[in-house]
Amino acid sequence: MADRMLQFVRLPQQTPEKRAAPERREDFAEIYRRFDPAAASAQASRCSQCGIPFCSIHCPLSNNIPDWLKLTAEGRLEEAYEVSSATNNFPEICGRICPQDRLCEGNCVIEKGFESVTIGAVERHITDTAFANGWVKPLRPKHERPQSVGIIGAGPGGLAAAEMLRAKGYEVHVYDRYDRVGGLMIYGIPGFKLEKEIVIRRWKLLEAGGIKFHLGVGVGEGIAWNELRARHDTILIATGVYNSRDIGGPGAGLGGIVKALDYLTTSNRQGLGDSVPDYNSGAMNAAGKHVVVIGGGDTAMDCVRTAVRQGAASVKCLYRRDQANMPGSTREVKNAQEEGVEFVWLSAPEAFLGDDTVTGVRVQRMRLGMPDASGRQSVEPSGERFTVEADLVIKALGFDPEELPLLWGVPDLEVSRWGTLAVDHRTQMTNLPGVFAAGDIVRGASLVVWAIKDGRDAAAKMHDYMQQAALAVAAE
């Protein structure tokens, strides 16, 4: 079957068909159509099967990408799914939302004139095929263990840890303050990148495998910390980071200036069929408005593309650096531009104009200076100013952790100088015995794939801890 591979020399790169921009502006459905099986096999055959697979090295999960590409090229999709899911709990999600242009595909060793393998699209095709054919089964542990685990947070990190621990036979309970499982995957990421049925399908599969979910139950609200610790042998904190960074300046308190997460959550809830007063009243609805989004990351891209679909009169994205220094996915920027978003590079808000409600943003033109301590070029005002019309301003400036020790009444829980939970990185355990932490609450706001990686690692450390504790009890 070796002749099936290395086809990049004769086959050009081809992604699944992308719906035309005018069509996709009208709904929140995913913008890429499903891969034709023959096309997926052909694109997988472009892999060079290199000796040192940089795609795997630059994947946080170290996915065995060349292996499942080869299996796909050979039509062995059930085996491809087994290999893919061996290192990734949610390949159908990563295949959709990972920034492959910065990770696996961006590090493909195929020379750029030939273009990289379409890894993400093939990964999505493998798992969608597996679900369609009934190859994805609920967890069935070989034996049940007596220990119980409590996981706080039903986002990707918490869910990955829950699946790994349940597979080992532990009783696993997941607590989340929201009414659905998925965290930002369900409420933060728009449907045009990740349709909600994909997340709900995985939730129901985990539930069928014996994981118990307690929704609408927040620590300190639905359940006290001490009660949670008394119920379980170990605890994993995987809450993510939800505290939106803010921006000051004159007029920052005007109506019509909202946080990105509030805006996206409102839109996603409306799409899920919930009754959302802020959407119906227009406070979180871009229809007919001149929208300005401040920020340059993937959350900003989600906001501008959501505003387009809500029927905004215009959508502008202000970012203080240029396009080459933008932290968001290049692919997402291109998609946004195709859909009619205008990017105003090298621009930073100086003041918000209006009486009670925002009517415009006074902007400073910036210029790039010398590299700063991080290696990125610093920015400084050029002296030029201009005004951008705005009826709705969305702040997408990133996220910081909430003060968990204060919120939960656990003053002994140590945090880092950044406000994230402090852990021993050899064990992923906090300073409280038997209490572990993983994902954004430890590393800061990051990618879903990194949260999955951290959740898997934490599960392994928790298993070791519980086994050692059981041996110690048996030896007494």
C-alpha positions in Angstrom: 0.0 0.0 0.0 3.0 2.3 0.0 2.2 3.5 -3.5 -1.0 5.1 -2.0 1.0 7.7 -0.1 3.3 10.6 -1.2 0.7 11.7 -3.7 1.3 15.4 -3.0 3.6 15.4 -6.0 0.6 14.9 -8.3 -2.5 15.8 -6.3 -3.1 19.5 -5.3 -4.4 20.3 -1.8 -8.2 20.4 -1.7 -10.3 21.2 1.3 -14.0 20.3 1.6 -16.1 22.7 -0.4 -16.8 25.9 1.5 -20.2 27.4 1.2 -20.3 30.7 -0.6 -20.1 33.8 1.6 -23.6 35.2 0.7 -25.2 31.8 1.6 -23.3 31.3 4.9 -24.0 34.9 6.1 -27.7 33.8 6.3 -27.3 31.1 9.0 -25.2 29.6 11.7 -24.5 26.3 10.1 -20.9 25.1 9.6 -19.4 26.7 6.6 -17.6 23.6 5.3 -19.5 20.8 3.6 -18.7 17.1 4.4 -15.7 15.5 2.6 -16.6 13.1 -0.1 -15.1 9.8 0.9 -13.1 9.5 -2.3 -11.8 13.0 -1.9 -10.9 12.4 1.8 -9.0 9.2 0.8 -7.2 11.1 -1.9 -6.2 14.0 0.3 -5.0 11.7 3.0 -2.7 10.0 0.4 -0.9 13.3 0.0 0.9 12.6 3.3 4.6 12.1 2.8 4.9 9.7 5.8 8.0 11.5 6.9 10.4 9.9 9.4 10.0 12.8 11.9 6.3 13.9 11.7 6.3 17.6 12.6 2.5 17.5 12.5 2.5 15.2 15.5 5.2 17.0 17.3 3.3 20.3 17.0 0.0 18.8 18.1 -0.5 19.3 21.8 -2.0 15.7 22.0 0.8 14.2 19.9 -1.8 12.6 17.7 -0.5 9.8 15.4 -1.5 11.8 12.4 0.6 10.0 9.7 -0.9 6.7 10.9 -4.5 7.6 10.5 -3.9 9.5 7.3 -2.4 6.3 5.8 -5.4 4.2 7.1 -7.8 6.7 5.6 -6.0 6.6 2.2 -6.4 2.8 2.3 -10.1 3.0 3.1 -9.6 1.5 6.6 -11.7 4.2 8.4 -12.7 2.2 11.4 -9.1 1.5 12.2 -8.3 5.2 11.5 -10.9 6.2 14.1 -9.4 3.8 16.7 -5.9 5.4 16.1 -7.3 8.9 16.2 -9.4 8.4 19.3 -6.6 6.7 21.2 -4.9 10.1 21.8 -7.8 12.5 21.4 -11.0 12.3 23.4 -12.9 14.6 21.0 -11.4 14.4 17.5 -14.7 15.5 15.9 -14.4 18.7 17.8 -10.7 19.3 17.3 -11.0 18.6 13.6 -13.5 21.5 13.4 -12.1 24.2 15.7 -8.3 23.6 16.2 -6.2 26.3 14.5 -4.5 23.7 12.2 -2.8 26.5 10.3 -0.8 27.3 13.5 -0.4 23.6 14.7 -0.3 20.4 12.6 -0.9 21.7 9.1 1.3 24.8 9.7 4.2 22.5 10.5 3.7 19.9 7.7 7.0 19.2 6.1 5.6 19.2 2.5 7.2 22.2 0.7 4.9 25.2 0.7 4.6 25.1 -3.1 2.7 21.9 -2.8 0.8 23.0 0.3 0.2 20.9 3.5 -2.1 17.9 4.0 -5.7 18.9 5.0 -5.3 17.2 8.4 -8.2 18.8 10.2 -10.7 18.0 7.4 -9.6 14.4 7.3 -9.8 14.1 11.1 -13.4 15.5 11.0 -14.3 13.1 8.2 -12.9 10.0 10.1 -14.9 10.7 13.2 -18.1 11.8 11.5 -17.9 8.5 9.5 -17.4 6.6 12.8 -20.5 8.1 14.4 -22.5 7.5 11.3 -21.6 3.8 11.2 -22.1 3.2 14.9 -18.4 2.6 15.6 -18.3 5.0 18.5 -19.5 3.2 21.6 -20.2 4.3 25.2 -17.6 3.5 27.8 -17.7 0.0 29.3 -15.0 -0.2 32.1 -13.6 -3.7 32.6 -14.3 -3.5 36.3 -15.6 -0.9 38.7 -13.4 0.7 41.4 -14.7 1.9 44.8 -13.2 5.4 44.6 -15.2 8.4 43.6 -14.0 11.5 41.6 -15.6 14.9 41.5 -14.8 17.2 38.5 -15.7 20.9 38.6 -16.3 22.1 35.1 -17.9 20.4 32.1 -15.6 22.0 29.5 -13.1 20.1 27.3 -10.5 19.6 30.1 -13.0 18.3 32.6 -14.7 16.1 30.1 -11.5 14.6 28.9 -10.4 13.8 32.4 -13.9 12.4 33.2 -13.7 10.0 30.2 -10.2 8.8 31.1 -11.1 8.2 34.7 -14.4 6.5 33.9 -12.6 4.2 31.5 -10.5 3.0 34.4 -13.7 2.2 36.4 -13.9 5.1 38.8 -17.3 6.6 39.7 -17.1 10.1 38.1 -19.3 13.0 38.9 -19.1 16.3 36.9 -20.4 19.5 38.3 -21.1 22.6 36.2 -22.9 25.9 37.0 -24.4 26.0 33.5 -27.4 24.1 32.3 -25.6 22.2 29.4 -22.4 20.3 29.1 -19.6 21.7 27.0 -18.5 25.0 28.6 -17.3 27.4 25.9 -17.8 24.7 23.3 -21.5 25.0 23.7 -21.9 28.7 24.7 -18.8 30.5 23.5 -18.0 29.0 20.1 -20.6 29.8 17.4 -22.4 27.2 15.4 -20.7 28.1 12.1 -17.5 26.7 13.6 -19.0 23.9 15.8 -22.6 22.9 15.5 -24.1 22.3 18.9 -25.4 18.9 18.0 -21.8 17.7 17.8 -21.2 18.7 21.5 -24.5 17.4 22.7 -23.9 14.0 20.9 -20.6 13.6 22.8 -22.3 14.6 26.1 -24.9 11.9 25.7 -22.3 9.4 24.9 -20.3 10.2 28.1 -23.6 10.0 30.1 -24.4 6.6 28.5 -20.9 5.5 29.7 -21.8 6.1 33.3 -20.5 9.6 33.9 -22.9 11.5 36.2 -23.5 15.2 35.4 -24.8 17.7 37.9 -25.8 20.8 35.9 -26.8 24.2 37.3 -24.7 23.3 40.3 -21.9 25.8 41.1 -19.4 25.5 43.9 -20.5 27.9 46.7 -24.0 28.1 45.1 -25.5 24.6 44.5 -22.9 22.8 46.6 -20.4 23.8 49.3 -16.7 23.1 48.8 -16.5 21.1 52.0 -19.4 18.9 51.0 -17.8 18.3 47.6 -14.6 17.2 49.2 -16.4 14.9 51.6 -18.2 13.2 48.7 -15.2 12.3 46.6 -11.8 10.7 47.0 -10.2 13.3 44.6 -11.3 16.5 43.1 -10.3 18.0 39.7 -10.8 21.8 39.2 -11.3 22.4 35.5 -13.4 25.6 35.5 -11.7 27.4 32.7 -11.3 31.2 32.7 -14.4 33.4 32.2 -13.4 36.8 33.7 -13.4 39.1 30.6 -10.6 41.7 30.4 -11.9 45.2 30.3 -10.9 48.5 28.7 -11.3 51.9 30.3 -11.2 55.4 28.9 -13.8 58.2 28.5 -17.2 56.8 27.7 -16.4 53.2 28.7 -19.5 52.9 30.8 -21.9 53.9 28.0 -24.8 51.6 27.0 -24.2 49.4 23.9 -20.7 48.4 25.0 -20.7 44.7 25.9 -18.3 41.9 26.7 -17.6 39.3 24.0 -18.5 36.3 26.1 -21.9 37.8 27.1 -22.6 38.5 23.4 -21.6 35.1 22.2 -23.5 33.3 25.0 -26.6 35.2 24.2 -26.3 34.4 20.5 -25.7 30.7 21.2 -28.6 30.4 23.7 -30.9 32.0 21.2 -29.7 29.5 18.6 -30.4 26.6 21.0 -34.0 27.8 21.4 -33.7 29.4 24.9 -35.7 32.5 25.8 -33.1 35.2 25.8 -34.4 38.7 26.9 -31.2 40.5 26.0 -31.4 39.2 22.5 -35.1 40.0 22.0 -34.6 43.5 23.4 -31.8 44.2 21.0 -29.2 44.8 23.7 -27.2 41.8 22.5 -28.4 41.7 18.9 -26.4 43.3 16.1 -29.3 43.4 13.6 -29.2 46.7 11.7 -26.4 48.1 13.8 -22.9 49.4 13.1 -20.8 47.0 15.1 -17.2 47.5 16.2 -15.3 44.6 17.8 -12.1 45.4 19.7 -9.5 42.6 19.7 -7.5 40.4 17.4 -7.9 36.8 18.7 -10.2 34.0 17.8 -12.9 35.3 20.1 -12.9 38.6 18.2 -13.3 36.6 15.0 -16.3 34.7 16.5 -17.9 38.0 17.4 -17.5 39.7 14.0 -18.8 36.7 12.1 -21.7 36.3 14.5 -22.6 40.0 14.0 -22.6 39.5 10.2 -25.1 36.6 10.6 -27.3 38.7 12.9 -27.7 41.2 10.1 -25.5 44.1 11.2 -25.4 47.1 9.0 -21.6 47.1 9.1 -18.9 45.2 11.1 -15.4 46.5 11.8 -12.7 44.9 13.8 -10.1 47.2 15.5 -6.7 45.7 16.2 -3.7 47.6 17.5 -1.2 45.6 15.5 -1.1 44.7 11.8 -2.4 41.5 10.3 1.0 39.7 10.4 1.0 40.1 14.2 -2.6 39.1 14.8 -3.0 36.2 17.3 -6.1 34.9 15.7 -6.2 32.1 13.1 -5.3 33.3 9.6 -8.1 31.0 8.3 -10.7 32.7 10.5 -9.5 36.2 9.4 -9.9 35.2 5.8 -13.4 33.7 6.4 -14.4 36.9 8.1 -13.1 39.1 5.2 -15.0 36.9 2.8 -18.2 37.5 4.8 -17.8 41.3 4.7 -16.0 42.2 7.9 -13.7 45.2 7.6 -10.4 45.1 9.5 -9.0 48.3 10.7 -5.3 47.5 11.5 -3.0 49.5 13.7 -5.9 51.1 15.6 -6.7 51.3 19.3 -9.8 52.9 21.0 -9.1 56.1 22.8 -12.6 57.1 23.8 -16.2 56.0 23.3 -18.6 58.7 22.1 -22.3 59.2 22.9 -24.6 60.5 25.6 -26.3 57.5 27.2 -25.6 54.9 24.4 -22.5 54.6 22.3 -22.6 56.3 18.9 -18.9 56.0 17.9 -15.4 55.2 18.9 -12.5 57.7 18.7 -9.5 55.7 17.5 -5.8 56.3 17.7 -3.7 55.2 14.7 -0.8 53.1 16.0 2.6 52.2 14.6 4.9 49.3 15.2 8.0 49.8 17.2 10.9 47.7 18.5 10.3 44.2 19.8 9.2 44.0 23.4 10.2 41.5 26.1 7.9 38.9 24.5 9.6 39.2 21.1 6.6 40.9 19.5 6.9 44.4 18.0 5.6 47.0 20.5 3.0 49.5 19.5 2.9 53.2 20.0 0.6 56.0 19.0 1.3 57.7 15.7 -0.6 60.9 16.6 -3.3 60.4 14.0 -6.9 60.1 15.2 -10.2 59.3 13.6 -13.8 58.3 14.5 -15.6 55.1 13.7 -19.4 55.0 13.8 -20.8 52.4 16.3 -24.1 51.4 17.8 -22.7 48.2 19.4 -19.2 47.8 20.7 -18.0 44.3 21.6 -14.9 44.0 23.8 -12.9 40.8 22.9 -9.7 41.4 24.9 -9.2 38.0 26.4 -10.0 36.3 29.7 -8.5 36.1 33.2 -9.3 33.6 36.0 -11.9 34.3 38.6 -10.8 34.5 42.2 -11.8 30.9 43.1 -10.4 30.9 46.7 -12.7 33.9 47.4 -15.7 32.8 45.5 -15.6 29.3 46.9 -14.6 30.2 50.5 -11.4 28.2 50.3 -8.7 30.7 51.3 -6.1 28.0 51.6 -6.2 27.2 47.9 -3.0 28.7 46.4 -3.0 30.8 43.2 -0.1 32.0 41.1 0.8 35.7 40.5 -1.4 35.6 37.4 -4.5 34.4 39.4 -4.4 30.9 38.0 -4.3 27.9 40.3 -0.9 27.0 41.4 -0.1 23.3 40.9 2.9 21.0 41.2 3.5 20.4 37.4 4.9 16.9 38.1 1.6 15.8 39.6 -1.0 18.6 38.6 -2.0 18.6 42.3 -2.7 21.9 44.1 -1.4 22.6 47.5 -4.5 20.8 48.9 -4.0 17.0 49.0 -6.2 15.2 46.6 -7.2 18.3 44.8 -6.0 18.6 41.2 -6.4 21.3 38.5 -6.2 21.3 34.7 -6.8 23.4 31.7 -7.1 27.2 31.4 -7.5 27.6 35.2 -3.9 26.5 35.4 -2.3 27.7 32.1 -4.5 30.7 31.4 -6.8 31.2 28.4 -5.7 28.8 25.7 -7.0 26.3 23.1 -9.5 23.5 23.5 -6.8 21.0 22.4 -4.6 22.1 25.2 -7.4 21.7 27.7 -8.0 18.1 26.4 -4.3 17.4 26.8 -4.2 18.8 30.4 -7.4 16.9 31.3 -5.9 13.6 30.1 -2.6 14.3 32.0 -4.5 15.2 35.2 -6.6 12.0 35.0 -3.4 9.9 34.8 -2.0 11.7 37.9 -5.2 11.3 39.8 -5.3 7.6 39.0 -1.7 7.2 40.4 -2.6 9.2 43.5 -5.7 7.0 44.2 -3.8 3.8 43.6 -1.1 4.8 46.0 -3.6 5.8 48.6 -5.4 2.4 48.2 -2.0 0.6 48.6 -1.2 2.5 51.7 -4.6 1.6 53.3 -4.1 -2.0 52.3 -0.7 -2.1 53.9 -2.0 -0.8 57.3 
